[in-house]
C-alpha cells in the first residue's frame, strides 16, 4: 500500500488530472485591476501613443478592450484627470482628451495648497521667480524668433487695451508666461505658468478688481528690451520688476490666507 501511495505522489500528470475542475478555471487570466488600467493608459500617454489633444476611445470601447465594466474605466479616467493627464470636454465633439503636461494645472494646485497649509509662503514663491524670470527675459532676447516677438507684442497691446482690470491681469499673466516660453527652456515655462496662474488665483480670491499691482509702463519697457535684442537690459528690467512685485504680493499674503481659511471652515 505504501508503494502505491508513493507512485501516485510521484506522478504529477495524474495529480493534475485529479484536481477539481474549478481549480483549473482559476488559472485563467483575470481582467486587469483598477491600478493596471491607470498604469496602462498612462504608459500609452507617456509613449505618445496618444498625443496632447488626442481623444481617448469611448468608455464602452475601453471597457471592452480591458474586459471590465464601464464603472472601473470611469474611475481610472478620473484618477488620470486628477493627475493632469486627461481632461473632459463637453458638447457634440466632447469626450476625454490628453492634456499637454507642460500646461497642467497640477503644479498650480499644489502651490496653492502648500501656501494655504503654511508649508510655503508667497516670499518663497517670489524668490524662485526672481531667480528664473530675469534669466528667461535675457534668453528670450537672444532666442526669440521674429514671429514669436510679434506674438509677444500682440499680448502687450491686448493688455494695454483691456477694458477691465481683470482682463488686463489675464493678459499680463500670459505676457509673463510667453516670455519664459520664448527663452527656449520648457522647464522655465512650466514653472512660470504654474506660478503666474497661482498669482492670478491669489488676486481672484482677494476679489479686488480695482487693484492693479503692475507699474503702468513696465511691460512696454520689457518688450522694447527683448525685441531690440538687448539681453542685458531685458534681464535688469525684469529683475527690478519682479523684486517690486514680490513686496506687493507679500503685503497681501495675510489677507489671502485669512480668506482661504474662512472659506475652508464654511
C-alpha positions as CSV (number, residue, x, y, z in Angstrom):
1,X,0.0,0.0,0.0
2,X,2.8,2.4,0.9
3,X,4.4,1.7,-2.5
4,X,1.2,2.6,-4.4
5,X,0.8,5.8,-2.5
6,X,4.4,6.8,-3.3
7,X,3.9,6.0,-7.0
8,X,0.8,8.2,-7.1
9,X,2.6,11.0,-5.4
10,X,5.4,10.8,-8.0
11,X,3.0,11.1,-10.9
12,X,2.4,14.8,-11.4
13,X,0.3,14.2,-14.5
14,X,-2.1,12.0,-12.6
15,X,-2.2,14.6,-9.8
16,X,-3.2,17.3,-12.3
17,X,-5.9,15.1,-13.7
18,X,-7.3,14.6,-10.2
19,X,-7.5,18.3,-9.4
20,X,-11.1,19.7,-9.2
21,X,-12.4,21.4,-12.3
22,X,-13.0,24.8,-10.6
23,X,-9.3,24.9,-9.6
24,X,-8.2,24.7,-13.2
25,X,-10.7,27.5,-14.1
26,X,-8.9,29.8,-11.6
27,X,-5.7,29.6,-13.6
28,X,-7.3,31.6,-16.5
29,X,-6.1,35.2,-16.9
30,X,-8.1,37.6,-14.8
31,X,-9.2,41.1,-16.0
32,X,-6.7,43.9,-15.2
33,X,-7.2,45.6,-11.8
34,X,-8.0,49.2,-11.4
35,X,-4.4,50.2,-10.9
36,X,-3.4,48.3,-14.0
37,X,-5.8,50.2,-16.2
38,X,-4.4,53.5,-14.9
39,X,-0.9,52.3,-15.5
40,X,-1.6,51.1,-19.0
41,X,-3.4,54.2,-20.0
42,X,-0.6,56.4,-18.5
43,X,2.0,54.3,-20.4
44,X,0.2,54.9,-23.7
45,X,0.3,58.6,-23.0
46,X,4.0,58.7,-22.0
47,X,4.9,56.6,-25.0
48,X,2.9,59.1,-27.1
49,X,0.5,56.5,-28.5
50,X,-1.9,59.3,-27.5
51,X,-0.6,62.8,-28.0
52,X,-1.7,66.1,-26.4
53,X,-5.1,67.0,-27.9
54,X,-5.9,63.4,-28.9
55,X,-9.3,61.9,-27.9
56,X,-9.3,58.6,-26.0
57,X,-11.6,55.9,-27.1
58,X,-15.1,56.0,-25.5
59,X,-15.6,54.3,-22.2
60,X,-17.6,51.5,-23.8
61,X,-14.6,50.7,-26.1
62,X,-12.0,50.9,-23.3
63,X,-14.2,48.7,-21.1
64,X,-14.4,46.1,-23.8
65,X,-10.7,46.2,-24.5
66,X,-9.8,45.8,-20.8
67,X,-12.5,43.2,-20.2
68,X,-14.0,45.2,-17.3
69,X,-17.1,47.2,-16.5
70,X,-17.5,50.9,-17.5
71,X,-17.5,51.9,-13.9
72,X,-14.0,50.7,-13.4
73,X,-12.8,52.5,-16.6
74,X,-14.6,55.7,-15.5
75,X,-12.8,55.5,-12.1
76,X,-9.4,55.0,-13.8
77,X,-10.1,58.0,-16.1
78,X,-11.0,60.1,-13.1
79,X,-7.6,59.4,-11.5
80,X,-5.7,60.4,-14.7
81,X,-7.8,63.6,-14.9
82,X,-6.9,64.5,-11.3
83,X,-3.2,63.9,-12.1
84,X,-3.4,66.3,-15.1
85,X,-3.0,63.7,-17.9
86,X,-6.6,63.9,-19.2
87,X,-9.4,66.4,-19.4
88,X,-13.1,66.1,-20.1
89,X,-14.7,68.3,-22.8
90,X,-18.4,68.8,-23.2
91,X,-20.5,69.2,-26.3
92,X,-21.1,67.4,-29.6
93,X,-17.3,67.0,-30.1
94,X,-16.7,66.3,-26.4
95,X,-15.0,63.4,-24.7
96,X,-11.9,62.6,-22.8
97,X,-8.7,64.2,-24.2
98,X,-5.0,64.0,-23.5
99,X,-3.6,67.2,-21.9
100,X,-0.3,68.9,-22.6
101,X,1.6,68.2,-19.4
102,X,3.5,71.5,-19.8
103,X,0.2,73.2,-19.3
104,X,-1.1,71.0,-16.5
105,X,-2.9,72.6,-13.6
106,X,-1.4,70.1,-11.2
107,X,1.6,72.2,-10.1
108,X,-0.6,75.3,-9.7
109,X,-3.0,73.4,-7.4
110,X,0.0,72.1,-5.4
111,X,1.4,75.6,-4.9
112,X,-2.0,76.9,-3.7
113,X,-2.4,74.0,-1.3
114,X,1.1,74.3,0.1
115,X,0.7,78.1,0.8
116,X,-2.7,77.6,2.4
117,X,-1.1,74.9,4.6
118,X,1.7,77.3,5.6
119,X,4.2,74.9,4.2
120,X,5.3,77.5,1.7
121,X,5.0,81.3,1.6
122,X,4.5,83.9,-1.1
123,X,8.1,85.0,-0.3
124,X,9.4,81.5,-1.2
125,X,7.5,81.5,-4.5
126,X,8.6,85.1,-5.4
127,X,12.2,84.3,-4.5
128,X,12.2,81.5,-7.1
129,X,10.5,83.8,-9.6
130,X,13.4,86.3,-9.1
131,X,15.9,83.6,-9.9
132,X,14.1,82.4,-13.1
133,X,12.3,85.2,-14.8
134,X,15.2,87.7,-15.3
135,X,17.2,84.9,-16.9
136,X,14.2,83.9,-19.0
137,X,13.9,87.5,-20.3
138,X,17.6,87.6,-21.2
139,X,17.3,84.3,-23.1
140,X,14.1,85.4,-24.8
141,X,16.0,88.5,-26.2
142,X,18.6,86.1,-27.6
143,X,16.5,83.2,-28.8
144,X,13.0,84.5,-29.8
145,X,12.1,84.4,-33.5
146,X,10.5,87.4,-35.3
147,X,7.1,85.7,-35.3
148,X,7.4,85.0,-31.6
149,X,8.3,88.6,-30.9
150,X,5.2,89.6,-32.9
151,X,3.0,87.4,-30.7
152,X,4.6,89.0,-27.6
153,X,3.8,92.4,-28.9
154,X,0.2,91.4,-29.6
155,X,-0.1,90.3,-26.0
156,X,1.3,93.7,-24.8
157,X,-1.2,95.6,-27.0
158,X,-4.1,93.5,-25.7
159,X,-3.1,94.1,-22.1
160,X,-2.8,97.8,-22.6
161,X,-6.1,97.9,-24.5
162,X,-8.1,95.8,-21.9
163,X,-11.3,97.3,-20.7
164,X,-11.2,95.9,-17.2
165,X,-8.5,95.4,-14.6
166,X,-9.3,91.7,-14.5
167,X,-8.9,91.4,-18.3
168,X,-5.6,93.2,-18.1
169,X,-4.3,90.9,-15.3
170,X,-5.2,87.9,-17.5
171,X,-3.2,89.3,-20.4
172,X,-0.3,90.2,-18.0
173,X,-0.2,86.6,-16.8
174,X,0.0,85.4,-20.4
175,X,2.7,88.0,-21.2
176,X,5.0,86.8,-18.4
177,X,4.4,83.1,-19.4
178,X,5.1,83.9,-23.0
179,X,8.5,85.4,-22.2
180,X,9.5,82.2,-20.4
181,X,8.4,80.1,-23.4
182,X,10.5,82.3,-25.7
183,X,13.5,81.5,-23.6
184,X,13.5,78.1,-25.2
185,X,13.7,76.4,-21.8
186,X,10.5,74.3,-21.2
187,X,11.2,74.0,-17.5
188,X,11.2,77.8,-17.1
189,X,7.9,77.9,-19.0
190,X,6.3,75.1,-16.8
191,X,7.3,76.8,-13.5
192,X,6.4,80.3,-14.6
193,X,3.0,79.2,-16.0
194,X,2.2,77.5,-12.7
195,X,3.4,80.4,-10.6
196,X,1.6,83.0,-12.6
197,X,-1.7,81.0,-12.7
198,X,-1.4,80.8,-8.9
199,X,-0.8,84.5,-8.5
200,X,-3.8,85.1,-10.8
201,X,-5.9,82.9,-8.4
202,X,-4.4,84.8,-5.5
203,X,-5.8,88.1,-6.8
204,X,-9.2,86.5,-7.6
205,X,-9.5,85.2,-4.0
206,X,-8.8,88.8,-2.7
207,X,-11.6,89.9,-5.1
208,X,-10.2,93.4,-5.5
209,X,-10.9,94.1,-9.2
210,X,-9.9,97.7,-8.8
211,X,-6.4,96.8,-7.6
212,X,-3.8,96.7,-10.3
213,X,-0.3,95.9,-8.9
214,X,1.8,96.4,-12.0
215,X,3.6,99.6,-12.9
216,X,1.8,101.0,-15.9
217,X,4.7,101.0,-18.4
218,X,6.8,98.1,-17.3
219,X,5.6,95.6,-19.9
220,X,6.3,98.1,-22.6
221,X,9.9,98.5,-21.3
222,X,10.4,94.7,-21.2
223,X,9.1,94.3,-24.7
224,X,11.3,97.0,-26.1
225,X,14.4,95.4,-24.5
226,X,13.6,91.9,-25.7
227,X,12.5,92.9,-29.2
228,X,15.7,95.0,-29.7
229,X,17.8,92.0,-28.6
230,X,19.2,94.0,-25.6
231,X,19.6,90.9,-23.4
232,X,21.3,92.8,-20.5
233,X,18.6,95.5,-20.3
234,X,15.9,92.7,-20.6
235,X,17.5,91.0,-17.6
236,X,17.8,94.2,-15.5
237,X,14.3,95.4,-16.2
238,X,12.7,92.1,-15.4
239,X,14.8,91.8,-12.2
240,X,13.7,95.2,-11.0
241,X,10.1,94.4,-11.9
242,X,9.8,91.1,-10.0
243,X,11.5,92.4,-6.9
244,X,8.9,95.2,-6.7
245,X,6.1,92.7,-7.3
246,X,7.4,90.4,-4.6
247,X,6.9,93.0,-2.0
248,X,3.4,93.9,-3.2
249,X,2.3,90.3,-3.2
250,X,3.8,89.6,0.2
251,X,1.9,92.6,1.6
252,X,-1.4,90.9,0.6
253,X,-0.5,87.4,1.8
254,X,-2.1,87.7,5.2
255,X,-5.5,88.8,3.7
256,X,-5.3,85.9,1.2
257,X,-4.7,83.3,3.9
258,X,-7.5,84.7,6.2
259,X,-10.0,84.5,3.3
260,X,-8.9,81.0,2.3
261,X,-9.1,79.7,5.9
262,X,-12.5,81.2,6.3
263,X,-13.7,79.6,3.1
264,X,-12.4,76.1,4.1
265,X,-14.2,76.3,7.5
266,X,-17.6,77.0,6.0
